[in-house]
Amino acid sequence: MEKKSSRDRDGEMGGGAAHARPLPPPSRAHPPPPPPRPRIEPIDREKTCPLLLRVFTKIGSHHKPEDFAVRGKEPKDEVQIYTWKDATLRELTDLVKEVAPEARRRNAKLSFAFVYPDKHGRFVLRVVGMTHSSGRRPDDLKALAELNFQIGDYLDVAIM
């Protein structure tokens, strides 16, 4: 059985690296700035049905992912909020402050995390931002959709 050789575009024998162009020297300039955060299209809240967001609050730390493992036996400190995917962490902070007196303190910090099952069915807790009860922070303007929230995810809020 005869072995045929492959030829590249120019008809030369392929062999790889011997004919490759050298790479240019590395640039010493500053790296390019990060791309701007993608802005989501605003939702017409008059015409779009809200989603049910199950919010679990805890003083001092986040819940453990295992706390969500059994359906129907989630943590008891639940607040159900109807909202939209364009809701910001500041909007959610204000809603949590209405039901959790500890979140109203001047120096309170609220850490937000999504809780969802991974591809193996184990729950994962992913911290997505932090706000302060009083004063504005960069994370205040982050919307659920920007943070890759999926309908059905839980929101865990640690109040510190």
DOZANU-354927 format. One record per residue (C-alpha): residue number from 1; y, z, x; residue in one letter; chain. Coordinates in Angstrom, 1 decimal, always signed. Each point is the difference from the previous one (the first is absolute). Layout:
<lumros>
+-----+--------+--------+--------+--------+--------+
| num |  north |     up |   east | residu | chaine |
+-----+--------+--------+--------+--------+--------+
| NUM |      Y |      Z |      X |      a |      A |
...
+-----+--------+--------+--------+--------+--------+
</lumros>
This chain:
<lumros>
+-----+--------+--------+--------+--------+--------+
| num |  north |     up |   east | residu | chaine |
+-----+--------+--------+--------+--------+--------+
|   1 |   +0.0 |   +0.0 |   +0.0 |      m |      A |
|   2 |   +3.3 |   -1.1 |   +1.5 |      e |      A |
|   3 |   +2.9 |   +2.4 |   -0.1 |      k |      A |
|   4 |   +3.3 |   -1.7 |   -1.0 |      k |      A |
|   5 |   +3.3 |   +1.3 |   +1.4 |      s |      A |
|   6 |   +3.0 |   +0.5 |   -2.1 |      s |      A |
|   7 |   +3.3 |   -1.6 |   +0.7 |      r |      A |
|   8 |   +3.5 |   +1.3 |   -0.8 |      d |      A |
|   9 |   +2.8 |   -1.9 |   -1.7 |      r |      A |
|  10 |   +0.9 |   -1.9 |   +3.2 |      d |      A |
|  11 |   -3.5 |   -1.1 |   +0.6 |      g |      A |
|  12 |   -0.6 |   +2.4 |   +2.9 |      e |      A |
|  13 |   -3.1 |   +2.1 |   +0.4 |      m |      A |
|  14 |   +0.4 |   +3.3 |   -1.8 |      g |      A |
|  15 |   -0.6 |   +3.0 |   +2.1 |      g |      A |
|  16 |   +2.7 |   +2.2 |   -1.0 |      g |      A |
|  17 |   +2.3 |   +2.1 |   +2.2 |      a |      A |
|  18 |   +0.2 |   -2.4 |   +3.0 |      a |      A |
|  19 |   +2.4 |   -2.3 |   -2.0 |      h |      A |
|  20 |   +1.9 |   +2.6 |   -1.9 |      a |      A |
|  21 |   +3.7 |   +0.3 |   +0.3 |      r |      A |
|  22 |   +1.3 |   +3.1 |   +1.8 |      p |      A |
|  23 |   +1.6 |   +2.6 |   -2.2 |      l |      A |
|  24 |   +3.8 |   +0.4 |   +0.5 |      p |      A |
|  25 |   +1.1 |   +3.2 |   +1.8 |      p |      A |
|  26 |   +0.5 |   +3.0 |   -2.3 |      p |      A |
|  27 |   +3.5 |   +0.4 |   -1.4 |      s |      A |
|  28 |   +2.1 |   +2.9 |   +1.2 |      r |      A |
|  29 |   +2.2 |   -0.2 |   -3.0 |      a |      A |
|  30 |   -0.1 |   +2.7 |   -2.8 |      h |      A |
|  31 |   -2.8 |   -0.5 |   -2.5 |      p |      A |
|  32 |   +1.2 |   -1.6 |   -3.3 |      p |      A |
|  33 |   +1.2 |   +2.5 |   -2.7 |      p |      A |
|  34 |   -2.6 |   +0.9 |   -2.6 |      p |      A |
|  35 |   +0.2 |   -2.2 |   -3.1 |      p |      A |
|  36 |   +2.0 |   +1.4 |   -2.9 |      p |      A |
|  37 |   -2.0 |   +2.0 |   -2.6 |      r |      A |
|  38 |   -1.0 |   -2.4 |   -2.7 |      p |      A |
|  39 |   +1.9 |   +0.8 |   -3.2 |      r |      A |
|  40 |   -1.9 |   -0.1 |   -3.2 |      i |      A |
|  41 |   +1.3 |   -1.8 |   -3.0 |      e |      A |
|  42 |   +1.5 |   +2.5 |   -2.4 |      p |      A |
|  43 |   -2.0 |   +0.6 |   -3.1 |      i |      A |
|  44 |   +1.6 |   -0.4 |   -3.5 |      d |      A |
|  45 |   -0.9 |   +3.5 |   -1.2 |      r |      A |
|  46 |   +1.0 |   -1.0 |   -3.6 |      e |      A |
|  47 |   -2.7 |   -2.7 |   -0.1 |      k |      A |
|  48 |   -2.7 |   +1.3 |   +2.4 |      t |      A |
|  49 |   -2.5 |   +2.6 |   -1.1 |      c |      A |
|  50 |   +0.0 |   +3.0 |   +2.3 |      p |      A |
|  51 |   -3.0 |   +1.2 |   +1.9 |      l |      A |
|  52 |   -1.5 |   +3.5 |   -0.2 |      l |      A |
|  53 |   +0.4 |   +1.8 |   +3.4 |      l |      A |
|  54 |   -2.1 |   +3.1 |   +0.5 |      r |      A |
|  55 |   +2.0 |   +2.3 |   +2.3 |      v |      A |
|  56 |   -1.6 |   +3.0 |   +1.7 |      f |      A |
|  57 |   +2.4 |   +2.6 |   +1.6 |      t |      A |
|  58 |   -0.9 |   +2.7 |   +2.5 |      k |      A |
|  59 |   +2.2 |   +2.5 |   +1.8 |      i |      A |
|  60 |   -0.3 |   +0.0 |   +3.8 |      g |      A |
|  61 |   -2.3 |   -3.0 |   +0.6 |      s |      A |
|  62 |   -1.7 |   -3.0 |   -1.6 |      h |      A |
|  63 |   -3.3 |   +0.4 |   -1.8 |      h |      A |
|  64 |   -3.2 |   -1.0 |   +1.8 |      k |      A |
|  65 |   -1.4 |   -3.4 |   -0.8 |      p |      A |
|  66 |   -3.2 |   +1.8 |   -1.1 |      e |      A |
|  67 |   +1.9 |   +1.7 |   -2.8 |      d |      A |
|  68 |   +0.1 |   -3.3 |   -1.8 |      f |      A |
|  69 |   -3.7 |   -1.0 |   +0.5 |      a |      A |
|  70 |   -1.3 |   +1.0 |   -3.4 |      v |      A |
|  71 |   +1.6 |   -1.8 |   -3.0 |      r |      A |
|  72 |   +1.2 |   +2.5 |   -2.5 |      g |      A |
|  73 |   +0.2 |   +2.8 |   +2.6 |      k |      A |
|  74 |   +3.2 |   -1.0 |   +1.7 |      e |      A |
|  75 |   +2.4 |   +2.8 |   +1.0 |      p |      A |
|  76 |   +1.5 |   +1.8 |   -2.9 |      k |      A |
|  77 |   +3.6 |   -0.3 |   +1.0 |      d |      A |
|  78 |   +0.5 |   -3.4 |   -1.5 |      e |      A |
|  79 |   +3.0 |   -1.6 |   -1.5 |      v |      A |
|  80 |   -0.3 |   -3.3 |   -1.8 |      q |      A |
|  81 |   +3.0 |   -2.4 |   +0.3 |      i |      A |
|  82 |   +0.6 |   -3.3 |   -1.6 |      y |      A |
|  83 |   +1.8 |   -2.2 |   +2.5 |      t |      A |
|  84 |   +0.1 |   -3.5 |   +1.5 |      w |      A |
|  85 |   -1.0 |   -1.3 |   +3.4 |      k |      A |
|  86 |   +3.7 |   -0.4 |   +1.0 |      d |      A |
|  87 |   +0.5 |   +3.8 |   -0.3 |      a |      A |
|  88 |   +1.4 |   +1.4 |   +3.2 |      t |      A |
|  89 |   -1.1 |   +3.2 |   +1.7 |      l |      A |
|  90 |   +3.5 |   +1.5 |   -0.9 |      r |      A |
|  91 |   -0.7 |   -0.7 |   -3.7 |      e |      A |
|  92 |   -3.4 |   +1.7 |   +0.3 |      l |      A |
|  93 |   +1.6 |   +2.9 |   +1.9 |      t |      A |
|  94 |   +2.4 |   +0.6 |   -2.8 |      d |      A |
|  95 |   -2.9 |   -0.1 |   -2.5 |      l |      A |
|  96 |   -2.1 |   +2.5 |   +2.0 |      v |      A |
|  97 |   +3.1 |   +2.3 |   +0.3 |      k |      A |
|  98 |   +0.0 |   +0.2 |   -3.8 |      e |      A |
|  99 |   -3.5 |   +1.5 |   -0.2 |      v |      A |
| 100 |   -0.4 |   +1.8 |   +3.4 |      a |      A |
| 101 |   +2.6 |   +2.8 |   +0.6 |      p |      A |
| 102 |   -0.9 |   +0.1 |   +3.7 |      e |      A |
| 103 |   +1.1 |   -3.6 |   +0.4 |      a |      A |
| 104 |   +3.6 |   +0.9 |   -1.2 |      r |      A |
| 105 |   +0.7 |   +2.3 |   +3.1 |      r |      A |
| 106 |   +2.7 |   -1.4 |   +2.2 |      r |      A |
| 107 |   -2.2 |   -0.2 |   +3.1 |      n |      A |
| 108 |   -3.1 |   -1.3 |   -1.8 |      a |      A |
| 109 |   -1.7 |   -3.1 |   +1.5 |      k |      A |
| 110 |   -2.4 |   -2.1 |   -2.1 |      l |      A |
| 111 |   -2.7 |   -2.0 |   +1.8 |      s |      A |
| 112 |   -1.5 |   -2.8 |   -2.0 |      f |      A |
| 113 |   -3.5 |   -1.4 |   +0.4 |      a |      A |
| 114 |   -2.2 |   -2.4 |   -1.8 |      f |      A |
| 115 |   -3.6 |   +1.0 |   -0.8 |      v |      A |
| 116 |   -2.5 |   -2.7 |   -0.6 |      y |      A |
| 117 |   -3.7 |   -0.8 |   +0.6 |      p |      A |
| 118 |   -0.8 |   -2.1 |   +3.1 |      d |      A |
| 119 |   -2.5 |   -2.8 |   +0.0 |      k |      A |
| 120 |   -2.8 |   +2.5 |   +0.4 |      h |      A |
| 121 |   +1.2 |   +2.1 |   -3.0 |      g |      A |
| 122 |   +1.3 |   +2.9 |   +2.0 |      r |      A |
| 123 |   +3.5 |   +1.1 |   -0.8 |      f |      A |
| 124 |   +2.8 |   -0.6 |   +2.6 |      v |      A |
| 125 |   +3.4 |   +1.7 |   +0.1 |      l |      A |
| 126 |   +2.7 |   -2.1 |   +1.5 |      r |      A |
| 127 |   +3.5 |   +1.5 |   +0.6 |      v |      A |
| 128 |   +2.6 |   -2.5 |   -1.0 |      v |      A |
| 129 |   +3.4 |   +1.8 |   +0.2 |      g |      A |
| 130 |   +2.0 |   +3.2 |   +0.0 |      m |      A |
| 131 |   +3.1 |   +0.9 |   -2.0 |      t |      A |
| 132 |   +2.2 |   +3.1 |   +0.0 |      h |      A |
| 133 |   +0.9 |   +1.8 |   -3.2 |      s |      A |
| 134 |   +3.7 |   -0.1 |   +0.8 |      s |      A |
| 135 |   +1.5 |   -2.8 |   +2.1 |      g |      A |
| 136 |   -1.1 |   -3.5 |   +0.6 |      r |      A |
| 137 |   -2.6 |   -1.3 |   +2.4 |      r |      A |
| 138 |   -1.1 |   -3.5 |   +1.0 |      p |      A |
| 139 |   -3.2 |   +0.3 |   -2.0 |      d |      A |
| 140 |   +1.9 |   +0.6 |   -3.2 |      d |      A |
| 141 |   +0.4 |   -3.7 |   -0.6 |      l |      A |
| 142 |   -3.7 |   -0.9 |   +0.5 |      k |      A |
| 143 |   -1.6 |   -1.3 |   -3.2 |      a |      A |
| 144 |   -3.6 |   +0.5 |   -0.9 |      l |      A |
| 145 |   -0.7 |   -3.8 |   +0.2 |      a |      A |
| 146 |   +1.5 |   -0.2 |   +3.5 |      e |      A |
| 147 |   -2.4 |   +2.7 |   +1.1 |      l |      A |
| 148 |   -3.0 |   -1.9 |   -1.4 |      n |      A |
| 149 |   -0.6 |   +2.2 |   -2.9 |      f |      A |
| 150 |   -2.8 |   -1.2 |   -2.2 |      q |      A |
| 151 |   -0.3 |   +0.9 |   -3.7 |      i |      A |
| 152 |   -2.6 |   +2.7 |   -0.2 |      g |      A |
| 153 |   +1.0 |   +1.7 |   +3.3 |      d |      A |
| 154 |   +0.9 |   +3.7 |   -0.3 |      y |      A |
| 155 |   +3.2 |   +1.3 |   +1.5 |      l |      A |
| 156 |   -0.3 |   +3.3 |   +1.9 |      d |      A |
| 157 |   +3.3 |   +1.9 |   +0.7 |      v |      A |
| 158 |   +0.1 |   +2.8 |   +2.5 |      a |      A |
| 159 |   +3.0 |   +2.2 |   -0.5 |      i |      A |
| 160 |   +1.1 |   +1.7 |   +3.2 |      m |      A |
+-----+--------+--------+--------+--------+--------+
</lumros>
